[in-house]
Amino acid sequence: MQCQAQMANQLGSMHGGCVATIVDNLTSVAVYLHLADLEPTTPWAFLGVTQSLSVVYLAAVPVDSWVDIECNVISLGSRIVVVTCDMYLLESEDGGRIRKTASGTHTKVDNSFASRM
């Protein structure tokens, strides 16, 4: 992904709120990919709600630079899921990783109808 001007803060790098939004959304996509074939009445059918979201900011991501984002589902239980997300600055669009810029952890709680029974 490339850091666009609309993602930037006044310092010309990706805004921390944008980084947190990316962590929030992409970790939810990782959960979805594990559960994509579920019926609406089964646990995790609505992908849960956030219990906690934490992000550690390690380095700036300048506008127009490229990042590689990696998410891993650490634990997927009947009520709680934990997913990590790491963002890396790249040399170029197809280049190698230079450094880790952010690391996040997202814990979600199942809010589907079946989980309340």
C-alpha positions in Angstrom: 0.0 0.0 0.0 1.2 3.5 -0.7 0.9 6.3 1.8 -1.3 9.0 0.2 -1.4 12.7 1.0 -4.9 12.4 2.5 -3.5 9.9 5.1 -0.8 12.4 6.3 -0.4 14.5 9.4 1.1 18.0 9.4 4.6 16.5 9.4 4.2 14.7 6.1 3.9 11.2 7.4 1.0 8.8 7.9 -1.2 10.0 10.7 -1.4 7.7 13.7 -5.2 7.5 13.4 -4.8 6.2 9.9 -2.4 3.6 11.1 -4.9 2.5 13.8 -7.7 2.4 11.3 -5.6 0.2 9.0 -4.9 -2.2 11.9 -8.6 -2.2 12.9 -9.8 -2.9 9.4 -7.2 -5.4 8.2 -7.3 -7.5 11.3 -11.0 -7.7 10.9 -10.4 -8.9 7.3 -8.1 -11.6 8.6 -10.9 -12.8 10.9 -13.3 -12.7 8.0 -11.0 -14.8 5.8 -11.0 -17.5 8.5 -14.8 -17.5 8.8 -16.1 -16.5 5.3 -18.4 -19.4 4.8 -20.4 -19.0 8.1 -24.2 -18.8 8.2 -25.6 -15.6 9.8 -26.8 -17.6 12.8 -23.4 -19.1 13.7 -20.8 -17.7 16.1 -18.6 -15.0 14.6 -21.1 -14.4 11.8 -20.9 -10.6 12.4 -17.1 -10.6 12.9 -17.4 -9.5 16.5 -16.8 -6.1 18.2 -13.5 -4.6 19.5 -12.6 -5.3 23.1 -9.2 -3.8 22.8 -7.0 -2.3 20.1 -3.4 -1.2 20.7 -0.8 0.2 18.3 2.8 0.8 19.0 4.3 3.4 16.6 7.9 2.6 15.8 8.8 4.8 12.8 7.3 7.4 10.4 5.8 6.4 7.1 6.5 9.4 4.7 3.9 10.4 2.1 4.4 8.5 -1.2 6.3 5.7 0.5 5.2 2.1 0.3 4.3 -0.3 3.2 3.8 -4.0 3.5 1.2 -5.0 6.1 1.1 -8.5 7.6 -1.8 -9.7 9.8 -1.9 -13.0 11.8 -4.7 -14.6 13.7 -3.1 -15.6 16.9 -6.1 -17.2 18.6 -9.7 -17.8 17.4 -11.9 -19.1 20.1 -15.7 -19.4 20.6 -15.9 -15.9 22.1 -12.6 -14.1 21.7 -10.2 -13.6 18.8 -6.7 -12.1 18.9 -5.1 -10.8 15.8 -1.7 -9.0 15.3 -0.8 -6.6 12.5 2.7 -5.4 11.6 3.4 -2.6 9.1 6.8 -2.4 7.4 8.3 0.5 5.3 9.5 -0.7 1.9 12.4 0.4 -0.2 10.0 0.9 -3.2 6.7 -0.6 -4.4 8.4 -3.9 -5.1 11.4 -3.5 -2.8 12.3 -5.2 0.4 11.4 -4.2 3.9 13.5 -1.5 5.5 12.0 -1.4 9.0 8.9 -2.1 11.0 6.9 1.1 11.4 4.0 -0.1 13.6 2.8 -3.1 15.5 -0.8 -3.6 16.6 -2.9 -6.1 18.5 -6.7 -6.4 18.1 -8.9 -8.4 20.5 -12.5 -8.9 19.4 -15.5 -10.4 21.2 -18.2 -12.4 19.3 -21.5 -10.5 19.2 -23.5 -12.9 17.0 -26.9 -14.1 18.0 -25.6 -17.6 18.6 -23.0 -16.5 21.1 -25.8 -15.0 23.3 -27.8 -18.2 23.6 
